[in-house]
Amino acid sequence: MSTKYLLVEDEDGIRVVTLNRPERLNAWNAAMRAEMRDVIEDTAAATGIRAVILTGAGRGFSAGEDVSEMGDLTRMGTRGFRAVARGIHSVFDLIEALEVPVIAAVNGVAAGGGFELALSCDFRVIAQNGRFVMPEAKVGLIPGSGGCSRLVHYVGLGRAKEMVMLARSIGPEEAKSLGLVTEVTAEGGAVEGAKRLAREMDSFAPLSLGMAKFVLNTCTDVDHETGRRLERLGQSVLKSTQDHAEGARAFVEKRKPNWQAR
């Protein structure tokens, strides 16, 4: 794929997508969002991609929305801004809905929209020099691209208020204790840590992982009975797949399954 602000590399079924505006601490602009949408949609259609890693070039993950573009957004008026915001949200929503595991590899700061990008991923691996912060209150805003709605699911209402209303920065160990990250690595090691996590999941049936992600994400917004109905529906779909039959045979024969994502 031809991209200006993203680097896309495929390696043994793992797609590494690197935000590549290091001179702006990988701050988002409209072109980068459009490229990310294209990459995620391409990934959704690709049969050979088993996991996605999102990371940032240079000394940080992402500083969020490019402040130099915010003035143009405010001149649109409230209705125009909401239309643009829906487009921004849709990129994070596509990442969250992608039926492939997505891992954020955080070296350095993930601030504002950068933190929101990491929250839209399934897992977060953070280096010792990494940190998360929601600084929007300092410029008269709130985390408006899933930062409130996703964060409260992860850490609970009280801690979410601390992070949003006090704009507190949290480091790797605190983030791990809150359940925000799966693994803490040495400085500069987040991408390799994310690759290890991706390879760990490579031993599982890809359709199973995709269905689990779909059901788990949906269960955060529905009642328990609806969730159980969705579990039964998802299980009925997986029961008829070639991968389920292959997994069952491999288990009996005590060998590694040959997954086909079919």
Backbone bond lengths (Angstrom), bond angles and torsions (degrees), N, CA, C in turn:
res aa  C-N    CA-C-N  psi(-1)  N-CA   C-N-CA  omega(-1)  CA-C   N-CA-C  phi
1 M - - - 1.457 - - 1.523 110.20 -
2 S 1.331 116.49 141.48 1.458 121.59 178.74 1.529 109.44 -92.36
3 T 1.323 116.56 113.94 1.459 121.33 -179.07 1.520 109.37 -135.43
4 K 1.321 115.76 146.50 1.460 121.90 -179.64 1.515 112.12 -94.88
5 Y 1.326 116.89 -37.76 1.455 121.10 -172.78 1.521 113.98 -110.06
6 L 1.327 116.46 1.78 1.457 121.27 177.93 1.523 109.49 -128.82
7 L 1.321 115.96 143.73 1.456 121.58 169.04 1.522 107.37 -105.57
8 V 1.323 117.21 128.49 1.465 121.83 -176.82 1.518 108.08 -122.38
9 E 1.333 116.05 119.24 1.460 121.60 -179.95 1.523 108.99 -130.25
10 D 1.328 115.91 132.33 1.461 121.92 177.10 1.520 109.42 -107.18
11 E 1.323 115.63 131.56 1.467 121.08 -177.37 1.517 110.00 -144.52
12 D 1.343 116.23 107.67 1.464 121.50 177.45 1.528 112.53 52.24
13 G 1.318 116.55 45.83 1.459 121.03 177.02 1.519 114.77 83.81
14 I 1.330 117.81 -0.22 1.461 121.98 177.66 1.521 108.44 -106.77
15 R 1.309 117.35 124.22 1.467 122.11 177.11 1.529 108.79 -100.07
16 V 1.321 116.09 117.98 1.462 121.71 178.01 1.524 107.98 -101.67
17 V 1.320 116.27 118.83 1.462 122.97 -179.87 1.526 107.77 -111.60
18 T 1.320 116.25 117.61 1.460 121.51 -175.87 1.524 110.24 -110.44
19 L 1.332 116.96 121.37 1.459 120.74 171.70 1.523 107.44 -65.07
20 N 1.338 116.99 125.68 1.466 119.53 -167.95 1.534 111.75 -125.03
21 R 1.323 114.90 60.41 1.471 121.31 168.43 1.533 107.27 -127.82
22 P 1.319 118.29 59.92 1.466 119.50 -173.23 1.516 113.66 -60.58
23 E 1.337 117.31 -27.84 1.465 119.93 179.39 1.527 111.70 -68.30
24 R 1.337 117.22 -19.20 1.470 123.02 176.94 1.529 110.39 -112.96
25 L 1.303 117.61 21.94 1.460 123.98 -176.51 1.530 110.46 52.57
26 N 1.348 114.54 37.90 1.470 122.68 177.39 1.528 112.90 57.54
27 A 1.335 115.33 34.52 1.467 119.82 176.06 1.526 109.62 -65.63
28 W 1.326 114.87 146.04 1.459 121.04 -178.27 1.526 111.16 -76.70
29 N 1.326 116.09 140.94 1.455 121.34 164.23 1.527 107.77 -131.40
30 A 1.327 116.43 176.48 1.462 119.74 -174.34 1.525 111.40 -61.93
31 A 1.333 116.54 -38.46 1.469 119.23 -178.43 1.516 111.12 -66.70
32 M 1.334 117.30 -40.26 1.456 119.95 178.44 1.529 110.55 -63.62
33 R 1.320 116.98 -41.55 1.477 120.06 178.85 1.525 110.40 -61.54
34 A 1.340 116.48 -42.54 1.471 119.88 179.73 1.525 110.61 -62.78
35 E 1.338 116.17 -40.63 1.461 119.45 178.18 1.522 111.20 -65.76
36 M 1.329 117.17 -40.40 1.459 120.13 178.66 1.523 110.76 -63.18
37 R 1.324 116.94 -40.81 1.466 119.87 177.03 1.525 110.38 -58.83
38 D 1.331 116.86 -45.57 1.462 120.69 -179.11 1.533 111.22 -62.93
39 V 1.331 116.54 -41.70 1.463 120.49 -179.14 1.525 110.94 -64.97
40 I 1.327 116.66 -43.52 1.468 119.96 -179.02 1.524 110.53 -67.24
41 E 1.328 117.21 -41.44 1.461 119.41 178.29 1.524 110.67 -64.91
42 D 1.332 117.40 -38.04 1.460 120.49 176.12 1.526 110.68 -63.98
43 T 1.322 116.16 -40.31 1.464 120.48 179.62 1.518 111.14 -63.94
44 A 1.331 116.24 -40.14 1.464 120.11 -179.82 1.524 111.61 -60.84
45 A 1.327 116.43 -32.07 1.464 120.54 -178.23 1.521 112.92 -89.41
46 A 1.339 117.30 -12.96 1.462 120.57 -176.74 1.527 110.45 -83.49
47 T 1.316 116.89 133.80 1.469 120.18 -178.01 1.520 112.74 -86.83
48 G 1.330 118.02 -19.24 1.456 120.15 -173.93 1.513 115.50 -94.12
49 I 1.338 117.85 -3.45 1.461 120.68 -178.59 1.523 108.78 -90.14
50 R 1.329 116.54 120.26 1.465 121.75 -176.18 1.529 112.69 -102.01
51 A 1.342 117.05 -19.62 1.463 121.21 178.92 1.517 108.74 -159.82
52 V 1.323 116.00 154.23 1.464 122.65 178.51 1.523 108.39 -123.81
53 I 1.321 116.17 136.49 1.459 121.97 174.16 1.520 107.85 -117.70
54 L 1.318 116.62 127.22 1.459 122.24 175.79 1.522 108.29 -107.29
55 T 1.317 116.99 129.92 1.457 120.95 -179.84 1.519 109.38 -147.87
56 G 1.330 116.17 -179.75 1.455 120.78 -178.48 1.515 111.90 -126.37
57 A 1.333 116.54 146.52 1.455 121.63 177.70 1.531 109.98 -79.80
58 G 1.323 115.60 151.43 1.459 119.55 174.74 1.511 113.71 79.88
59 R 1.322 116.64 -142.38 1.461 121.60 -168.32 1.521 114.74 -92.83
60 G 1.328 118.18 4.47 1.459 119.05 -179.85 1.512 112.10 -153.04
61 F 1.325 115.31 165.18 1.470 121.45 176.96 1.523 108.93 -76.32
62 S 1.334 116.88 -63.67 1.464 121.22 176.14 1.524 109.62 -169.08
63 A 1.328 114.79 138.02 1.466 120.65 176.96 1.523 112.12 -87.25
64 G 1.332 117.28 4.85 1.459 119.81 178.43 1.516 112.54 90.39
65 E 1.312 116.37 -150.80 1.458 121.51 -177.80 1.522 110.83 -66.59
66 D 1.319 116.31 137.44 1.456 121.82 178.74 1.524 109.38 -67.92
67 V 1.335 116.66 113.99 1.468 121.86 -175.76 1.527 111.09 -60.20
68 S 1.316 117.24 -29.99 1.465 119.75 -178.14 1.524 112.47 -65.32
69 E 1.342 117.54 -17.34 1.461 120.91 179.25 1.519 112.95 -99.22
70 M 1.315 117.41 -7.07 1.464 119.87 -175.68 1.517 112.86 -66.35
71 G 1.328 117.37 -30.75 1.459 119.57 -179.90 1.512 112.05 -60.90
72 D 1.323 117.18 -41.35 1.458 120.46 178.51 1.524 111.36 -61.76
73 L 1.330 117.00 -36.97 1.460 120.56 179.84 1.519 111.35 -66.03
74 T 1.335 116.90 -40.99 1.468 119.03 -177.17 1.521 111.46 -68.01
75 R 1.321 119.37 -27.14 1.462 121.44 -179.89 1.523 112.52 -77.94
76 M 1.316 117.27 -5.12 1.460 120.11 179.77 1.520 112.83 -77.17
77 G 1.326 117.99 -16.69 1.449 120.80 -171.68 1.509 110.71 84.59
78 T 1.319 116.65 167.22 1.465 119.84 -173.20 1.525 112.35 -65.22
79 R 1.327 117.28 -40.45 1.471 118.87 -178.93 1.518 110.75 -67.61
80 G 1.327 117.14 -44.25 1.458 120.36 178.23 1.511 112.19 -62.82
81 F 1.346 115.65 -39.25 1.456 118.72 178.93 1.520 111.08 -64.13
82 R 1.336 117.28 -41.36 1.465 119.51 -179.94 1.520 111.00 -62.86
83 A 1.331 117.15 -35.49 1.466 120.22 177.90 1.527 110.60 -64.53
84 V 1.343 116.25 -43.71 1.462 119.80 177.66 1.519 110.53 -64.79
85 A 1.339 115.98 -41.61 1.465 120.36 -178.85 1.522 111.10 -61.50
86 R 1.336 117.31 -37.05 1.466 119.36 177.31 1.520 110.56 -61.42
87 G 1.335 116.20 -38.59 1.455 119.44 177.24 1.517 112.15 -64.84
88 I 1.348 116.36 -40.44 1.462 120.67 177.43 1.524 110.00 -63.61
89 H 1.334 116.06 -47.38 1.466 120.68 -179.50 1.517 111.08 -59.17
90 S 1.323 116.35 -37.10 1.462 119.45 -173.90 1.522 111.44 -63.84
91 V 1.347 117.51 -30.02 1.465 119.56 178.44 1.524 110.41 -66.63
92 F 1.346 116.32 -46.98 1.458 120.06 177.90 1.525 110.52 -64.07
93 D 1.343 115.92 -37.90 1.463 119.68 179.32 1.529 111.50 -65.12
94 L 1.335 117.14 -37.04 1.463 120.41 177.06 1.523 110.91 -62.46
95 I 1.330 116.08 -41.58 1.466 120.28 178.29 1.514 110.17 -62.88
96 E 1.329 116.47 -45.14 1.459 120.94 -179.46 1.520 111.61 -64.07
97 A 1.328 116.65 -34.69 1.474 120.67 -176.15 1.524 113.26 -86.65
98 L 1.319 118.22 -14.28 1.463 121.21 -178.57 1.531 110.28 -56.81
99 E 1.326 117.37 124.66 1.461 120.95 -175.90 1.528 111.44 -84.08
100 V 1.311 114.10 46.49 1.463 125.05 175.44 1.524 105.88 -140.55
101 P 1.322 119.54 139.20 1.469 119.65 178.26 1.530 111.27 -59.73
102 V 1.332 115.58 133.60 1.463 121.84 178.86 1.528 108.29 -121.08
103 I 1.322 116.32 128.19 1.458 122.47 -175.72 1.522 109.04 -121.08
104 A 1.317 117.23 127.23 1.461 121.72 172.80 1.524 108.52 -88.44
105 A 1.324 116.70 125.56 1.465 122.60 176.87 1.524 107.07 -106.14
106 V 1.332 116.36 105.58 1.466 121.47 -168.92 1.523 110.69 -104.98
107 N 1.328 114.71 106.87 1.459 121.97 168.79 1.522 106.81 -107.33
108 G 1.326 117.98 123.73 1.453 119.88 -178.15 1.515 111.73 81.01
109 V 1.333 116.78 -156.53 1.452 121.42 -170.69 1.528 112.03 -82.98
110 A 1.326 115.14 141.44 1.459 123.33 166.74 1.522 105.44 -121.49
111 A 1.319 116.48 102.67 1.461 121.66 -172.00 1.519 110.52 -117.08
112 G 1.333 116.15 143.22 1.454 120.43 175.15 1.514 112.00 54.42
113 G 1.345 115.30 -120.18 1.458 119.92 179.86 1.508 113.59 -62.36
114 G 1.334 117.43 -24.97 1.461 119.80 174.27 1.511 111.55 -67.11
115 F 1.329 116.15 -40.39 1.461 121.22 174.84 1.523 109.62 -65.18
116 E 1.331 116.86 -41.38 1.459 120.97 179.31 1.534 111.19 -63.24
117 L 1.330 116.67 -37.41 1.459 119.60 174.84 1.526 110.08 -60.88
118 A 1.325 117.04 -46.06 1.464 120.70 179.33 1.526 111.15 -62.00
119 L 1.334 117.16 -37.63 1.466 120.85 179.35 1.521 112.30 -67.19
120 S 1.323 117.80 -25.20 1.467 119.90 179.28 1.521 111.84 -78.30
121 C 1.329 116.85 -10.43 1.466 121.38 177.94 1.530 110.29 -83.22
122 D 1.315 116.19 164.71 1.467 120.90 -179.41 1.525 111.88 -78.67
123 F 1.322 115.93 -35.55 1.461 121.71 -178.37 1.519 109.03 -137.32
124 R 1.332 114.40 154.65 1.458 120.50 175.99 1.524 108.67 -130.03
125 V 1.331 115.53 127.96 1.461 122.48 173.21 1.528 105.96 -112.83
126 I 1.321 117.27 127.75 1.459 120.23 -174.04 1.528 110.56 -125.19
127 A 1.330 116.13 139.20 1.462 121.37 176.92 1.526 109.62 -82.81
128 Q 1.322 115.61 165.59 1.461 120.81 -177.08 1.526 112.29 -60.70
129 N 1.329 117.33 -26.57 1.463 119.82 178.74 1.524 112.48 -91.87
130 G 1.325 117.11 6.32 1.461 120.44 -178.98 1.522 112.32 -83.28
131 R 1.317 115.02 158.02 1.462 119.76 174.38 1.527 109.26 -159.53
132 F 1.320 115.01 155.92 1.454 123.04 178.04 1.523 109.02 -115.08
133 V 1.333 116.32 140.05 1.469 119.52 177.41 1.523 109.12 -155.20
134 M 1.329 115.15 141.55 1.460 122.96 173.20 1.532 107.48 -110.97
135 P 1.334 119.71 94.80 1.466 121.65 -173.40 1.523 114.60 -93.66
136 E 1.331 118.18 10.22 1.460 120.60 -170.10 1.522 113.83 -58.66
137 A 1.346 117.81 -32.62 1.470 119.94 -179.28 1.525 111.69 -60.27
138 K 1.332 117.23 -24.54 1.468 120.91 -179.31 1.520 112.43 -71.45
139 V 1.338 116.97 -18.40 1.466 120.12 177.98 1.532 111.00 -118.77
140 G 1.331 116.80 20.20 1.450 120.99 174.58 1.503 115.71 76.61
141 L 1.341 117.30 28.36 1.455 121.19 -179.22 1.523 109.86 -129.85
142 I 1.329 116.23 -178.62 1.456 122.57 172.05 1.523 107.83 -124.41
143 P 1.318 118.55 162.19 1.468 119.67 171.10 1.527 108.37 -63.36
144 G 1.324 116.96 108.17 1.459 120.42 -167.68 1.504 115.37 -112.48
145 S 1.329 118.16 12.86 1.467 120.51 178.78 1.521 110.38 -124.85
146 G 1.324 115.46 46.18 1.454 121.41 -179.97 1.510 113.28 98.73
147 G 1.328 117.58 -3.44 1.460 120.35 -177.13 1.511 113.90 -64.86
148 C 1.314 117.35 -35.44 1.470 119.94 176.05 1.524 110.66 -79.81
149 S 1.330 116.84 -51.43 1.461 121.16 -171.94 1.523 112.76 -67.94
150 R 1.324 117.79 -38.05 1.461 119.59 178.64 1.529 111.18 -78.97
151 L 1.320 116.72 -42.03 1.464 120.35 -176.19 1.521 111.41 -59.74
152 V 1.331 117.82 -41.35 1.465 120.03 -176.22 1.523 111.01 -65.44
153 H 1.330 117.73 -29.15 1.465 120.60 176.25 1.525 111.07 -68.33
154 Y 1.318 116.44 -35.34 1.462 120.52 -177.08 1.524 112.79 -77.74
155 V 1.327 117.21 -45.26 1.463 119.78 -168.09 1.521 113.78 -115.78
156 G 1.325 119.40 -5.66 1.450 121.42 -177.67 1.526 111.84 88.40
157 L 1.313 115.25 164.56 1.465 120.97 -172.73 1.522 112.59 -64.20
158 G 1.335 116.72 -46.56 1.465 120.08 -175.49 1.518 112.74 -61.39
159 R 1.339 116.93 -48.89 1.456 119.53 -178.78 1.526 111.35 -69.82
160 A 1.333 116.80 -33.97 1.462 119.63 176.71 1.528 110.32 -62.31
161 K 1.324 117.13 -40.95 1.467 119.73 177.32 1.525 111.10 -62.70
162 E 1.316 116.99 -40.84 1.470 119.79 177.96 1.524 110.77 -59.68
163 M 1.306 116.66 -45.58 1.455 120.14 -175.21 1.521 112.14 -71.92
164 V 1.344 116.96 -35.54 1.464 120.26 -177.28 1.527 111.62 -86.19
165 M 1.333 117.24 -47.95 1.467 120.72 -172.42 1.523 112.82 -83.48
166 L 1.334 117.47 -18.72 1.456 121.01 175.72 1.531 111.74 -107.89
167 A 1.325 116.02 -2.92 1.477 121.84 178.88 1.522 111.68 51.18
168 R 1.331 116.29 40.91 1.458 120.20 -177.29 1.518 111.90 -80.93
169 S 1.320 115.00 137.81 1.458 121.86 174.55 1.520 108.86 -87.23
170 I 1.334 116.77 137.53 1.460 119.40 177.68 1.526 109.04 -122.98
171 G 1.315 115.33 142.09 1.451 122.27 -178.57 1.510 112.52 -92.78
172 P 1.324 116.93 -175.80 1.471 121.92 -172.71 1.519 114.65 -60.50
173 E 1.330 118.00 -46.72 1.469 119.53 -174.85 1.518 111.41 -68.10
174 E 1.335 117.04 -41.24 1.467 119.39 177.49 1.522 110.05 -65.66
175 A 1.332 116.97 -40.38 1.463 120.17 178.35 1.523 111.06 -61.16
176 K 1.320 116.87 -39.02 1.471 120.15 178.52 1.520 110.83 -67.28
177 S 1.340 116.91 -40.84 1.462 120.00 -179.79 1.527 111.40 -65.30
178 L 1.331 117.30 -26.83 1.459 121.92 179.11 1.530 112.46 -85.20
179 G 1.328 116.85 -5.81 1.457 120.11 -178.15 1.510 113.96 83.07
180 L 1.344 117.23 13.32 1.455 120.91 -179.78 1.520 112.44 -80.29
181 V 1.326 117.25 -26.15 1.463 120.13 -178.27 1.520 109.84 -127.82
182 T 1.326 115.08 151.43 1.460 122.56 178.94 1.508 111.40 -90.59
183 E 1.325 116.20 -34.27 1.466 119.92 -174.26 1.517 110.20 -148.17
184 V 1.335 115.94 143.04 1.461 123.11 172.68 1.526 107.41 -111.07
185 T 1.336 116.51 130.30 1.459 120.42 -178.03 1.530 110.31 -118.10
186 A 1.307 115.36 173.33 1.460 120.60 173.01 1.526 109.20 -65.03
187 E 1.330 116.19 160.47 1.454 120.74 179.59 1.525 110.34 -55.84
188 G 1.325 115.54 131.35 1.456 121.17 -179.04 1.516 114.56 82.00
189 G 1.325 118.14 1.06 1.459 120.80 -174.06 1.514 115.54 -104.13
190 A 1.331 118.45 10.63 1.460 119.98 -173.92 1.527 112.47 -65.45
191 V 1.328 117.55 -40.61 1.472 119.34 -178.47 1.527 110.92 -65.22
192 E 1.325 117.05 -43.48 1.463 119.41 178.29 1.530 110.80 -64.49
193 G 1.333 116.39 -38.29 1.464 119.63 175.59 1.513 111.58 -62.22
194 A 1.328 116.36 -40.37 1.468 120.72 178.06 1.524 110.75 -66.03
195 K 1.322 117.39 -37.50 1.470 120.16 177.59 1.525 111.13 -64.74
196 R 1.331 116.83 -39.24 1.475 119.28 177.18 1.521 110.43 -61.66
197 L 1.317 116.47 -42.00 1.458 120.78 178.94 1.527 110.37 -63.98
198 A 1.335 116.50 -42.19 1.464 120.63 178.83 1.524 111.12 -62.67
199 R 1.337 116.36 -41.17 1.470 119.56 179.44 1.528 111.38 -67.54
200 E 1.312 116.51 -32.35 1.465 119.54 176.37 1.523 110.56 -61.76
201 M 1.335 116.50 -40.92 1.463 120.36 179.22 1.513 112.31 -75.11
202 D 1.338 117.63 -16.87 1.456 121.63 -178.29 1.524 111.95 -64.42
203 S 1.335 117.26 -18.90 1.464 120.23 179.08 1.528 112.26 -81.89
204 F 1.331 117.11 -4.27 1.465 121.28 -178.91 1.529 110.03 -105.13
205 A 1.327 115.38 158.66 1.460 120.62 -179.13 1.528 110.47 -65.30
206 P 1.330 118.75 124.00 1.463 120.93 -176.67 1.523 113.91 -61.84
207 L 1.336 117.71 -37.98 1.465 119.25 178.19 1.516 110.91 -65.66
208 S 1.322 116.83 -35.40 1.457 121.40 177.82 1.534 110.63 -63.92
209 L 1.338 116.66 -44.15 1.464 120.01 178.92 1.526 110.86 -63.66
210 G 1.339 116.03 -42.92 1.458 119.20 178.99 1.507 112.55 -62.82
211 M 1.341 117.13 -42.43 1.462 120.46 178.93 1.519 111.25 -67.25
212 A 1.336 116.63 -40.44 1.467 119.51 177.98 1.518 111.06 -60.19
213 K 1.329 116.65 -43.35 1.467 120.60 178.58 1.525 110.53 -61.32
214 F 1.336 116.34 -45.55 1.462 120.62 -179.83 1.522 111.51 -60.17
215 V 1.325 116.60 -47.62 1.464 120.29 -177.64 1.525 111.11 -68.00
216 L 1.325 117.63 -45.29 1.460 120.61 -179.76 1.525 111.66 -61.11
217 N 1.343 117.11 -45.03 1.461 119.66 178.70 1.517 111.60 -61.05
218 T 1.332 116.20 -41.48 1.458 119.81 -178.43 1.524 111.31 -68.80
219 C 1.327 116.89 -34.66 1.463 120.48 -177.25 1.532 112.91 -66.34
220 T 1.327 118.53 -15.79 1.465 119.53 177.07 1.523 111.93 -72.35
221 D 1.342 117.35 -14.91 1.464 120.68 -174.16 1.522 113.83 -119.60
222 V 1.334 118.54 5.94 1.460 120.10 -177.30 1.527 109.86 -128.75
223 D 1.331 116.67 166.17 1.458 121.34 177.81 1.522 110.36 -73.64
224 H 1.338 116.42 167.39 1.460 121.22 -173.68 1.525 112.62 -61.44
225 E 1.327 117.37 -42.01 1.466 119.81 -177.42 1.528 110.44 -65.49
226 T 1.325 117.43 -42.06 1.461 120.37 176.81 1.526 110.20 -61.78
227 G 1.326 116.56 -39.57 1.459 120.54 177.24 1.515 112.16 -60.43
228 R 1.330 116.99 -42.64 1.460 119.75 -179.82 1.528 111.52 -68.41
229 R 1.325 116.63 -35.80 1.468 119.13 175.52 1.525 109.91 -63.17
230 L 1.309 116.36 -40.16 1.459 120.32 179.27 1.526 110.66 -66.16
231 E 1.332 117.31 -38.13 1.466 120.88 175.65 1.528 110.73 -58.75
232 R 1.329 115.56 -46.64 1.468 119.17 -179.10 1.528 110.98 -63.57
233 L 1.328 116.20 -40.24 1.464 119.76 179.26 1.528 110.38 -64.79
234 G 1.320 116.43 -46.04 1.458 120.02 178.85 1.515 112.18 -61.58
235 Q 1.328 116.12 -41.62 1.469 119.95 179.79 1.524 111.30 -64.78
236 S 1.331 116.13 -36.95 1.466 119.46 -179.67 1.522 110.76 -65.96
237 V 1.324 117.22 -33.75 1.466 120.73 177.33 1.532 109.95 -68.86
238 L 1.328 116.88 -46.44 1.462 120.82 -177.85 1.526 112.08 -66.25
239 K 1.333 116.68 -32.59 1.464 120.46 -178.92 1.524 112.49 -58.69
240 S 1.332 116.55 -27.85 1.464 120.07 -175.91 1.528 112.86 -94.96
241 T 1.332 117.83 5.85 1.458 119.79 -176.66 1.531 111.72 -85.48
242 Q 1.331 115.20 154.79 1.464 120.87 175.11 1.529 110.99 -64.30
243 D 1.321 115.99 -34.82 1.461 119.35 -178.93 1.529 111.85 -64.87
244 H 1.335 117.44 -35.90 1.465 118.69 177.24 1.520 110.31 -64.00
245 A 1.334 116.31 -44.53 1.469 120.01 179.00 1.528 110.20 -62.14
246 E 1.328 116.78 -42.44 1.460 121.06 179.17 1.529 110.67 -65.21
247 G 1.316 117.54 -41.60 1.456 120.70 179.32 1.519 112.12 -63.05
248 A 1.331 116.27 -40.66 1.460 120.57 178.92 1.528 110.57 -65.22
249 R 1.344 116.88 -42.92 1.467 120.29 178.53 1.528 110.79 -63.77
250 A 1.328 116.26 -43.83 1.461 120.43 -178.44 1.524 111.22 -63.65
251 F 1.326 116.12 -36.44 1.469 120.07 179.13 1.528 110.30 -64.03
252 V 1.330 116.54 -45.72 1.468 120.99 179.69 1.526 110.57 -66.07
253 E 1.327 116.39 -39.43 1.471 120.90 -176.73 1.524 113.04 -85.91
254 K 1.333 116.03 -0.04 1.472 122.05 177.72 1.530 112.16 54.94
255 R 1.332 115.16 51.82 1.460 121.32 177.76 1.523 109.38 -136.39
256 K 1.322 115.66 169.97 1.460 121.63 178.58 1.524 109.77 -77.31
257 P 1.336 118.30 131.40 1.482 119.74 -179.89 1.523 111.56 -68.79
258 N 1.312 115.18 152.46 1.461 122.25 174.75 1.528 107.14 -107.27
259 W 1.325 115.72 89.88 1.465 120.52 -175.76 1.527 111.27 -73.00
260 Q 1.331 116.28 139.88 1.460 122.88 178.99 1.523 112.86 -120.19
261 A 1.335 117.10 -2.60 1.480 121.60 -176.23 1.524 110.99 56.11
262 R 1.346 115.37 42.71 1.468 121.50 178.60 1.531 109.46 -135.21
